[in-house]
Amino acid sequence: MPIVARIAGIAALAALGIAVWFAIVLARADAYFREATPESVQRAVEIAPRNTEYLALRALQLDYDGGDSTALTEKIAALNPYSSAPRIKLGLAAEIRGDSSNAERWLLAAAAVDHQFEPRWTLANFYFRGERHDQFWTWIRSALEVSYGDRTPAFDLCWRMSTDAGEILNRALPDRHEVTAAYLVYLSKTKRLKAVPAVARRVAAYRDEADLALLYGACDQLLAAHDPAALDVWKLTGQSAPSGVFNGDFASVPLNHGFDWRPREFPGVTHVSLNAPAGHRIAFNGQQPESCSLLQQTLSLVAGRRYVLRWESRTAGIKSPSGLEWRTAGQHAALLPSGDWTPGELAMTAHESFSDLELAYQRPVGEPRAEGNVELRHVRVEAAQ
């Protein structure tokens, strides 16, 4: 037993000595590495040739100095079988050298070991540069399936590959709610309005109330361009198709979007929704601009047909407001001051399918700014007899 114990003690001491020696060697390597000069990092690599952190810095130094880091990067890839970074680097370097075959091989290897966005996005760009359409659509769709954050660069790349909105929608966009919603925002911002309706239908199919703001925004963009597709997107929000004036009785609070009323806010002007009876009040405190738009709506009409705009209004206050008038289709009609509900009408001809209706204020010459309230109800458009 004493001999066995002695042998075990010697072995333990030997192991401890080896561990201490390795610790000293690795400490020296780390000291060289921290100096961060090409010579010191090379020395660290020689001492610890399997340390990928040392190898990566030495490869970066070679790149910076115009050297060839391929061998070092290949070693890093071999030591890290599940890392995409060295494989992507090798693939891009091969592409720069004109070696498309090896570039593709390394980039596909990166995507095989890493199923996140970066390898897929890199492949999509590789195939874009090579004008290989089928492979591009495969990998851009794959990239968008796992995408996050700002997807604008990916959408931009799709439109650089093709200007066919249908092709982009069908080949690039995965059935993923947040990607489709982001794409609808992108189309609205970049004014690619012809592509909006189809994407809006996809967004609406998710039946998420949080998407209503996106759909209203898309409808507003189409309306601003007087695009008939605005009607289709409007209905996707769950609203009824407008027939003449929408929400003309002010039965609901104006949405300030789409075909509903758009109250305009200015200093000195306050909008109030009324319940008994239903209506809309605009209050002036005398500090409003001399000229301003108060209320707007886009009418959906038949171009070339004659109509009559009808309404009821009343005014009240220290100085009953004057200088108010409806404007539409190049015609205008004043709202006369009256303490009782008073009907009014304006004959008009629709020059196009969408006509802008506006209630405006213009201070009459020689009069002070208006003070008081004007209330509206039963605003409607009827075909002229």
C-alpha positions, 0 to 999 in steps of 0.5 A: 500500500505505501508503494501504491500511495507513493506512485499515486502521489508522484502521478498527482504531482506530475499532473499538477506540474503539467497543469502549471506548465500549461497555465504558464504557456497559455498565460504567455500566449494571452500576453502576446495576444493582448499586445495586438501587434502582428508579430505578437499575435502570430506568436500567440497563434504558434503557442496556442494554434487551436485558439480561434480568437487568436486565429481570427485576430491574426486573419483580420490583421492579414486582411488589413495588410493585404495578405491572404487569410484563407488558410487561417479562416479555413482552420477556424471553420474546421475548429468551429463546425457550427459557426457560420461566420468563417464560412461566410467570410470564405464564401465572400472572399472566393466570390471576390476572387471570381471563384463562384463555385467555391463561393456558393459552396461555402455560403451554402455550408454557412446556411447549413450550420446556422439557420438564422437570418445572416447566412440566408441573407448573404446567399440571397445577395450572392444570387442577386449579384449573379442574377440567378433569379430562382435561387434568389427568390428561394433564399430571400423568402427563407431570410424573411421567414426568420427576419427581424427589425428593419426589413427595408433592405430586404424589400429594396433588394426584391424590387431591384430584382423585379418590378413585378409586384405579384412576383415579389408577393408570391415568391418572396413574402412568407406567410408571416404576419409581421413580415406582411405588415412590415411590407405593407408599411414599406409599400406605402412609404415608398409610394408603390401604391399599385402593389398595396391592395393585394398586400392589404388583403393578406394583412386583413386576413390575419384579422388582427385589430392592431393592423387597422392603423396600417390598413387605414394608412394604406387607404389614405395613401391610395385616396391621396393618389385618387386611386380607385383601389382605396375603396377596396382597402377601406372595406377591408377595415370593416367599414361600409362602402361610402355612398355619397357622404360617409357618416353624414349624421356624425353617428360615430366619432370621425376616424380622421382616415379614409372616407370618414371625416377629417377634422382639422385642428388649429389654434383657436378651433375645437372639434366636439362630437355631439350625442343628443342630437348626433352632430358635430360642433366646431367652436371658435375662440377668435384666435383662429387663423384668418383662413383655414380648412375645418372639416374634410372628406373624400366623396365617392361619386360617379364622374360626370353626374350631377348631385346636390349636397345638403346639410343642416347647421346652426350657429351660436355664440357672442358673435355668431360665426360667419365666413363659413362655406362648403367647397367641392368640385369647384363649387361653394356655398355659405353656411348662414348664421342662424340660431335654429337648425337651418337647411342648406344645399349646393348643386355640383357636378362630379368631375371624377370618381373621388371629389374632395368636400371641405368646410372652410373658414375665411374671415370676411373683409372688414369683420373680426375673427369669428367667435362662437359655435357652428353645429352640423348634422344630416350632411348628405349628397343626393343625385340631382333630379 
